[in-house]
Amino acid sequence: MIILKILIVSKNIVNTTMFFLFYSIISIGDFMGNLIIISGPSGVGKGTIINRIKEKYKNNNKKLYVSVSYTTRNPRDGEINGRDYYFISVQEFKELINNNGLLEYNEYGTGKYYGTPRDIIFNYLDNDYDVILEIDVNGYKKIKELGIEHRSVFVAPSSIGVLESRLRKRNSEDEENLKKRIKEAFNELNYMNLYDDIVFNEDGKLEEAVDEVYELMNSKKYIK
Ligand code: 5GP
């Protein structure tokens, strides 16, 4: 009899825990703003598209926050700490992981770490902002696993040759890292079908790609 009671009590505890777990997963997606994930291979022009989207939101008096990630890579020419990334040491990155400060993180193909700050994203979503995360395919998979409500766009190049020449023109990597980025780009293209939409950023047609992403973000499919 005692054993039976223990079993019933422990079953209730499990049920209650399951309920709260389920409820907290559901409520993770219960935000005012929309979360948009934008991925695509290095050099495809995600950053340029996102900057134009920012302008469009501003011109239309709409609220948008573009997440600033932490990274352990070095800044490129013209990049500013706190605007493009928070450039931090590996030690600082590990501390963020240990303190649960990151929503997701990944070691990108070049051996550097990248991570999305946790609290700030939820804060903006709660305050009715649309939030863009520009993250790689692994980061996107993590967001899916966490059950956070989102929509996603993969920005694809018209050809891998175009991508390679863009990366070379950017001239920000040594040959070894450039090769790693090209390899990673090939790899990422295999996952584009995981995304809600694919937008091609063809050479000389930037504004078309910008309009396409902006229209998606403001379409019924993307707005809750
Ligand atoms: P890059 O070094 O060219 O700025 O970025 C390399 C890759 O890391 C890009 O695919 C970019 O989208 C991705 N990335 C940037 N920030 C994050 C992040 O916070 N998390 C993840 N998972 N990937 C990121």
Residues whose N, C-alpha, C, O or C-beta is under 5 A from the ligand:
A	BS01	5GP	G40 S42 S69 Y70 E104 Y105 N106 Y108 Y114 G115 T116 E134 I135 D136 N138 G139
